Amino acid sequence: MRRCLLVVLLFLTACTINPQPTRDPQPSQTPAATDSGVSAPTATATAEPPRVLSICMGGEPQSLFLYADNSIAARSVRQAIYDGPYDISGYELTPVILEQTPSIENGGIRFEQVQVSPGDQVQDAQGNIVNLGDGVSILPSECTDLSCAQVYQGQEPVLMDQMVVTFQLLPGLMWSDGEPLDADDSLYSYEVARALYPRVHSELIARTAAYQIVSDLAIEWRGIPGVRDSLPALNFFTPLPRHAWGTLPAEELLTSEAVNRAPVGWGPYVVEEWTAGDHITLARNPNYFRASEGLPHFDNLVFRFMGSSQEAVDALLAGECDYVDETAGLDFRSQQLVDLQNAGEIALFVETGTAWEHITFGIASASAADPAAAAEPAFFSAKETRQAVALCLDRQRILDAVYPGGGEVPSTYVPPSHPLSNQPVRQYAYDPQAGAERLQAAGWVDTDGDPSTPREAAGAAGVPFGTPFEVTFLTTPDEEHQQVAQIIQESLAQCGIRVNISSQPAEELFAPGPDGPVFGRKFAMVQFAWGTAVQPACSLYTSEQIPGSYPQFPHGWGGANAGGYSNPEFDLACKQALLSPAGTNEHTSYHHQAQAIFAEDLPALPLYLHSQTVASRPDLCGVQVDASAESALWNLEAFNYGEGCQDGAN
């Protein structure tokens, strides 16, 4: 089964719930009185059987608690328990339980001048949260980009701007247990996240100066002075039910059965039963705020856990499932599914996703800063060597092996479908001859004329003379990654690069530094996937994100830039993009600049975009697979089948 590895999720962290099933209404057994006073039998109404939607999944979540499990399986099930706060479609935010998406134009975002003194927390011009002091570069009040940054000196207070964002909840929202949902529930969510820091929302909490109630339905986020988020609408904390959980310490929320197995929500369904290893049953939420629209269309929803993708397909054909979601790994069954769709037996939905599989190069190892450590040669410290790998690698062959007849090879960390994608960046078509020539120019010489033996260093940057070009390629042992690793090994061998494949379980491979091989920066090449959100993730490759010992490395061993790539021009473009408001020309221009530098320097080589593949019974309507959404079930409440679809009630 395909398992799309999103490493960022590794940093986040069966039983049966006592069921409270809804029961079909029973016909009245009380005789009706006639005018004559004699009881007469009444006609017994036939109760309509409950409408049930069955969804087959390829995995079972560990928890449904918002801050405990961020797997795709957990996010899919939570679509039934919650609705919003935003829906994301086409990389755009649509408010669901909020009155509007805050912006400067509608008054939801504003900047206030605040006075800061030495020792106060500020965000410096490089985007780090620091204490104000001599030598700290800051953006003073009314300065909106790095061109007007100033270096602070002395002891006098200085004025800086503080971003303030106000979120207004819809009136009349209720939790599934009938209690009102208000701004205090969002405040409670912030308090829980802060208590679980740094495991939850670490970046957001670090940038938050205050999160406070304005009114029953309004809450305000205040950033650390100097923070200028390009998309601050996402700084809203998804509500959690203080009335139900407020007496529990935050750590106990991670282990509470009620919190993790049957969380109180406000969405279309509520959990009735969880039978570990088999299924989760949910019932319609009578307090759902969209119930007056006739939503959801089903009385019950059942998530069933399948052992394999073929088992899920068989269950769909047998009528045991109405929908098979993306966790089932259906892309390995692509031709079978196309044939079934052509025969009218199923409906198939395939969308190029946003998770991008790539090779990260070990550019600067952690041992390079430690003279006592046994440092590996810096095989990929020169961009010319990384470019040569891109030319030598048959990425189309990889794509065809993983997604026969479909898929896409991206040029950078931004999917081509993203509105901020920079398409004209430098490209690297498969050309092993050109790759070999670039290796030669970069100081990697074919000394014996035998392409089956590795080249040797003869002037290669950072590598001792005579070192053979032989590297270890780290990956996980699943079928997909092993298949890709074999192709990489064969492709690079043609250019004189010997690749030795080393497979490790994900929990070991991506363990935090300094011990973990990837985020401890002890590798030459590693393959994994990052996800793409609404904002392009240029910050994954900034110098500040290099993992290492604090304070030399601002994020400590929690940094994401595992390869150790550092380019001041890229840092500047990325920071300017993140400082500029979304939707402006400056925002687009800086993101395009960052992508162009990335494509030139290649700190990581994109391999392919993962696909979202789901299937359903032919008459299921309402399905809208969107690559930018959190889950293919993002609009689950609108699903319907049969006559409901024919009537347009979808």
N, C-alpha and C positions, 0 to 999 in steps of 0.2 A: 504494500500500500504506500502511495506517495505520502511523504510527510514533509511539508514545506517548513524548513527550519528558519524561524525568525529569531535570530540570536538575541535581539533586544528583549524578547519575552523571557529569556532565561534568567534575567535579573529580577523579575517579579516573582513573586512567588505564585465495602459499600454497605450503605445501610439503607433502611426503608423508613420513610417518614410515616408517622401514624396518619393514615389517610382519613380525610374528611370528605368523602365523595358526595357529589351532588346526586340527588336521587330523582328519578323520574316522578312527576306528580302522579299520585294514585287517584283513580276515580272515586268520587264520593260514594260511601256506602249508606248514607242517610236517605231513607225513603222520602219522596216528595209528597206533600199533602194535596189532595184534590179538593174541589169545591164541596164535595160530598163529605169531606172529612176522612175519607178512606184513603189510606196510603196506596199509591200506585207506583209500580216500578218505573225507574227512570232509565233512559238510554245511557249506556256507559261509553264515555268518550275514549277513543283510542289515542294513547299518548304517542306523540311523534318520537321516534328513536333519536337519541342524541347524534348530532353531526360530529364526526371525528376526523381530524387531520392527522395523518401518521407521517412522521419524518424520520428517515433512516440516516444515521450518522456513522462515520468511520471511527469515532473515538468517543470516550466518555469523559466529561469534565471531572476534575478533582473537586471543584467547589464552584458554587454560583455566587459567592460573596465577591463584590465588585473589586476588592483590594487583595484577593487571595489567588485568583486564577485568571490569567489573561490569555489562555489558549484559544484557538479558533473554536474548539468545541464549546468552551464556556461562553464565549462571546455570542455564539449562535443561540444557545439556550436562553441567554439573558435578553435576547431580542423579544422573547415572549413575556418576560417579567417586567421589563422597562420599555419605554418608548421615548427616545431622545436621550439627553436634552436637545440635541440637534440630529437631524438626518443629514448625511453627507452623500451627495450625488453629483457626479461630474466635478468633483473636487470643490463643490460649493456647499456652504452651510445653510440649512433650512431650519429655523427654530421650531421646536415641537412643543415643549412645555414652557417656553419663554415667549414674551410678547414680540420680541424682535431680536435680531442679531445686532449687538451694540456696534456703533460706528461713531465717528466724529460728526458725521452729517446729522444723525438722529439724536445726538446729545448723549449717547450711551458711553462715549469715550471722551475724556477731557484730560488736560494737563494742568497741574497746579504747581506754582513755585513754592519750594520748601527750602528752609535754611538747614544746611548740614555743617557739622563741626568736626574737627579731628577726632577720630575714633568711631564716628558713625558709620554704619554700613551703607555702601553705595555700590552701584555697578560701574566699573571703570570703563574706559573707552574700548577696551578689548573684550568686554562682555563678561568679565569675572566679578563676582561679588567679593568685595574687599572692604577693609576699614580705611576710611579716608586718612591720608597722611602724606608726608613729604614724598614727592616723586610719583604719586598716583595720577595717571592721566584720566581726566573726566570730561564729560560733555556738560558744560555749564548751562544754565537756564537759557532756553530758546535756541540752543545749538542742537541741530538734528542729524548731523553726520560727522564723520571723523575729521573733516577739513577744519573744523573750529574747536577741536579738542584742546584742552589746556592741561598742563602739568601743575598740580597743586603744590604750593609751597607756603610755609608759615603756619600760623595758628588761628587766623581769622576765619569766621564762618563764610560759607559761599552758598550762592543760590543755585539749586538744580531743579529740574522738572521731575514731578512725580506723576506717573500715569495712573488714572483712576477710571475704572470700568464699572458701570452699574448694570446689573441684570434684573429684569422684571419678570417674575413668574406669572403664568396665566392664573386668573382667579378660578376657584372652584375645584382645583386639583385635589384628589384624595388618594390615600394609600389603599391598597387592596383590602385592608382590614377596616376601612371606613373612616379612619382618622384623617384630618386635613393635612395636606402637604404644603409647607410654607418655607419662607426663607431660612428659618432656623434649622430646617433639615439639611440645607446646603451648608450652613455654618457647621453643623455637626459632622458632615462629611469631611470638611476641611480639618476639623479638630482630630478626626480619626486618622486621616492621611498624615497629618503633622506628627501624631503620636507614633505612627509606623515609619516615619522618615528614617533612613533614606530609601526604604524599599518601595515606597509609593510616591509618585509625582515628585521626585527629588528636585528636578530642575525648576518646576513651577514653585514649589514651596520655598526654595532658596531665593527666588526672585520676589517673593510676596512679603510686603511689609505689614499688611493688615487685610483681614477678610471680615467684614462686619455687616450687621443687619442695618438697613436703612428704614424699612417698614416691614409689615407682615409678609409682603410679597416681593420685596426688593432687597438685594444684597449687593455690597460694593467690594470690589477688589482693588487694593492699592499696591502698587509695585514699589520695590526698593528704589530710592531716588537714582535716576539715571537709566532705569529700565525702560526700553521702548520696544515692546513686542509688536511684530508686524501683524499678528493675528490674535489679539488679546481676547477675542470672543471665546476662545477655548480655555480661558482661565476660570471658567465656572466649574464649581465642584458639584458633581452629580449627587443629588440628594440621597441621604440615607435616613432611615426612620428613627429619630431620637426617642420617640415615645416607646418604641419596641426594644431598642438596643442600648439606650443611653446609660443604663446602670452597669453595663459590662465594660471592663477595661478593654482598651483597644486590642491588646494581645489575645484576650479571650475570644474576640470576634473571629479570629483566625481558626479557632478550634470548636466554636459553638455549632452544634448540629443544626439548630434552627436557622442560624445565620447562613451557614454554608450549604445546607440542603434544601431549605424552603424560605429564601429571603422574602421579606415583604417588599412589594414593588408597587408600581402604579400603571403597569402596562396592560396589554389585552388579556393576559392569562395569569393564573396563580398556581403554584406547585401543589399538587395533591399527594403524589407518591413518587418515591425514588427507590427503585429496586436495583441495587448495585449490579453492574455487569449486564443489565437487561434493558431497562427503560426508565424514563421519567414521564409521569402523567401529569398534565395540567388541565385546569378547568377555566372556563370563561370568568373573567373578573367583572362582577356586577358593578364595581365602582370605577371602571375604566372611563376616562374622560371623553372618549369618542364613542361610547356606547350608543348615544343618540343617533349616530350615523349608521347604526346597524353593524358596528365592528366590535369584535372580530366576527367572522362568519361561521365559526365552529364552536360547538359546546365544549369539546375536549380536544386537546392537542397531546400527542404522544411522540416523544423522541425515543427511537429504538436504536440500540447500539449493535452494529454489525461487525463480524469478525474479519471481513474482507470486502473488497470492492465488488467482486463477483457475487458474493452473498447479498449485497445491497441491490445489485441489478436483478438478481433472481427474485428478491422480495418485491421489487417494484413491478416486475412482470406478473407476479402471482397476486397482485392486488393487496399485499400486506403492507406496502408503503405507497404513499401518494407522492412523495418527494424524496429525493436523495441529495443530501447537501454536499458541500465542497470538501468536508472532512473525509469523505469516503474514497477519495483518490480515483475518481472516475476517469481521469485523463489517460490512465493506463488501459482503459477499455474503449478508446476513442473510436476505432473502426467498428467495433461491435455496436456501440451506441448510435453511430451514424446510420448503420444498417437498420437498427430498430426504429429510429426516427423515420427513415424513408418508408418503412413498412407501416407507419402509423401507430406503432405500439407504444411509443413514448414521445415526450417532448424533451428536447435537448437544448441547454443554454450554456454557451461557452463564451467567456470574456477574458481577454488578456488582463492579468492581474497587475498589482503594483509591487509585489515582492520580487526582488531581483537577485538572482543567483550570481555570484561573482567569485573571482580569485582576489584575495587581498595579499599584497606583496609585503614581506618583511623588509622594510626599507631601513629602519634604525632599530636594532634590538635593544632591549633593556640592558643587556650586558655590556653594550658599547660604552656606557657611562661608568662602568665598574672595572677598573684595571685588573682587579683580582679575579674577575670572572673569565671563564673560558668562552670567549666570544666566537660566534660562528662568522664565517666570511659574509660580508654584506653583498651578497650576490645581486640584489636588486636595488642598490642605492642609486644607480644612474637611471634616469628616465629612458635613455636610449635602449637599455637592456629590457626594460618593461615594454617599450614599444615593439621591440623585436619579438617578444613573447606573443604580443597581440597579433603580429603578422604571421607567426608560425602556427598559431592555434586555429584549427578548423572548427570555428564556433557554430557554423551552419550544421556540421555533422553532429555536434552535441545537441543542437536544437532538434534536429530530425529524430535523434534517438529518444529524446525525452518527450517531445510533442510531435509525432509524425503528422506531417501535412499542416502544421499550424505553429503558433507561437511567434515570438519576436526577440531579436537580439538588440538590446538598448545600447546607446552610445555612452551614456553616463548614468548617474544615480537617479535621474529623473525619467520616468516612463514617457515615451513619445506622445501618449494621449494626454499628458498633463498640460494645462494651459501655459505653464512656465517653462516647458521643455525648449531647449535650444537645439534645433535640428541640424543647423549647418556646422556643427563642431567637427573636429578632425575624426576621420573614419579609418578603420584598419581592416581592410578586406584580406581574406586568407591569401597569403603570398609567401610561401616558405623560402623561396629564393631571395626575395627582398628581406625577409627576416634574417636569413643567414648572413647577408651582406651587412645588415645593421649590427649584428652581433660581432662580425669581424671588425667593423669600424669602432665598436665600443670596447675593443680589447679582448675579445674572446676568439681565439684562433683555433682553426682545425689543423692540428699539427701533423696528423697522419693521413689526411684525405679520406678517412673512413667515417661516414656519417653515423655509423652505429656506435661509435665511441664518443665520449663527451669532449667538447672543446676544452681548451685550457686558457687560463688567464694570462694575458701578456699585455698588461697595461689597463686592465679592467679596474674601474674605480672601486676602491675599498676592498680589493681581493688580492691576496699575495700571488706573486708570479708563479705560474705552473699549477695553480689550483684547478682541478677538473671541475667542469660545470655539472655538478651532481648535487641535487637538492632533494629534500624530503617534502612531500606534498601531504598536508594534513586534511583529513575529511572524516565524515562519520560512516558507520558500516552499513547504512541502509542501501537498498538496491539502486535507487536513483543516483546517489552520490558515488557509489562504486562504479557504475556504468560511465558516468561523466569522467571520473578520475582515470579510467582506462583510456579513454579517447585523448585526454590531455597528455597522458604518458606517451602514447603513440605519436601524437602530433609533434610534440616538442623533441622527441627522439630524432625526427627527420632534420632538425636544425642543430643537432649536437648538444641537446640539453637532456641529461639523464634524470628522470623523475622516479623517485622511490615513494610508493604510496604507503602511508601510515594511517590506519583507521582507529579512531578512539570514540567511545561513547560521548554523546553531546555534553553530558553533565561534567565530564572530565576535560574535554577539549575546550569548552568555553567557561571553565571555572574562573573566578576572579583572579586577577594578579595579586601578588607576584608569582603564585604557584602555577596557575593555569597557563598552558603553553601559548594560547592565542593572546589573551588579555594580559598575560605576563610578558608579552613581546619576545617569545622564544621560538620563532619559526621563520621559514623562508617563504612558503606558500601555503595558503589555507583556503578552503572553499566553504562558503556558507551564504546565507541570504539575509538581506536587510529588507524591512518593509518601508514603503513610502506613504507618508501621510499627506494632509492637505498642503502643508508647506514642504518644499524640497529640502532634504536633509543634508545640506552642505556642511552643517556643523559636525557631521560624523568625521570629517577630514580636516578640521582645523587643528592648529598646533596645541590649543588649550585642551583638546580632547585626547591627547596622547597619554596613555596610562603610565603611571610611574609614581615614585614616592613624593608625597606632599611635603613641603610647599613648592618644590621645583616644578611639579606638574599639578596645575590647579585642581584637577578633578581626582587626584590621587590614582589609585588603581581602578577606579570606576570609569575612567575615560573610555570612549568608544573607538578612538583612532588607533587600532591595534597595530597597524603597520608602522606607525611612527612617522608618517608623512608630515612634512612641514614646508610651507611655501608662504611667505608674507603676503604675496599678491593674492593668493587664494584666500587667505585669512581675511584680508581687507575686503575683497568682493563679497564674501559670505557675510561678514559682520554688517556691511552696508546694506545688504539685502534684508537681513533680519531687523535692522533698525528702521527701514523705510516701510510705510504703511502698505498693506496688501492692496493691489488694484492700481497703484501709481506706476508711472513710467519708470521711476527710479527703482522700484521694487523689481520690476521685470528685467531692467537692464543689468542690475547687479547680479541677479540670479543667472542670467545668460553669461555674464563674465566668468562667474565661478565655474559654470559647466565647461566653458571653453578651456579654462586652465586645467580643469580635471582631465579633460580628454587629451590634452597635450602631455600632462605629467603621468597619468595613469597610476595613481596610488592603488587602484583596484581595477581589475579588468572585468566588465560586465559580461556574463555568459548568456543568460536568457531570462525572460520574465516568466514567472509562474502563471499558470492559467487558473481561472475559476471555472470549474465544470460542475454543473448540477443537472439533474434529470427529474422528470415528473411524469405522472399520468398524462395522457394527451389533452385532457380537458381541464387541467389546472390552470387557472388564470391569476393575474396579479403579480406574477414573478417578474422582477426587474433586477437582474444581476448587474451590479455596478462595481467596477474595479476599485473605486475610491471609498466605497462604503466599508464599514467595520465588518460586515458579514453579508453574505448573499441573502440572508433572511431579514435584512434591514426593514422591509415593509411587510413583515409577516402577517400583520393584522388585516391586510388587504387580500390575502390568498383566498381563493374560492374555487369551487368546481361544480360541474353539472349545470342545473338550471340557473343557479346564481350567476354564472358567467354569461349564459345566453340572455339574461335579463339586463346585462350590463352592470350588475352589482359587484364590481371588482375593483 
